[in-house]
Amino acid sequence: MLIFLALQQGLLSIARPLTITVIVSEVTCAQQDEYIKTQIFSASIFMAGLATFMVTTFGVRYQHFFEKIRVVNEELHTIIYLKNSQM
């Protein structure tokens, strides 16, 4: 039973970075570019692991990383806006 629950937790931890990869690749029109999707997925997994390490080690969330994520989110919104304004 314990192995089943560990496998379930491992699969659940991959779902969010995979979802982020699909959404970002669709927004940036990179659905067919496997290299870009691989880079996005790798960065998402790395940031999730780093955040987990920092939360478990220091017990608090480090706001600097969340600020970087907010900046990337704003850049994506800018790209979407520019893409829509060109149409």
Phi, psi and omega in degrees: 000320181296321179294320178298316180293323177294319177296319178298317179295320178297318179292324178292328181287343178271340186297315183293310177299326178293320177296317177300318180299315181296315182294313181294321180292327176289320181294321182269010179057043180241035182297327184266351183269102184292328181296314181294318179296323177295318180295318179295316180296318179296318179294322179294316179295318180297313181294323177295318178294318179295317178296320178297317178299315183292322180293317181285331181279310186261344177081358179225162177272137181270113189292338181300318180292322179290330175294319178297320179296321178296321179295317178297320178298318178295322178296320178296320177296324177295317179298316180297317180297314181295322179295316181290329181285338179280342182283000000 
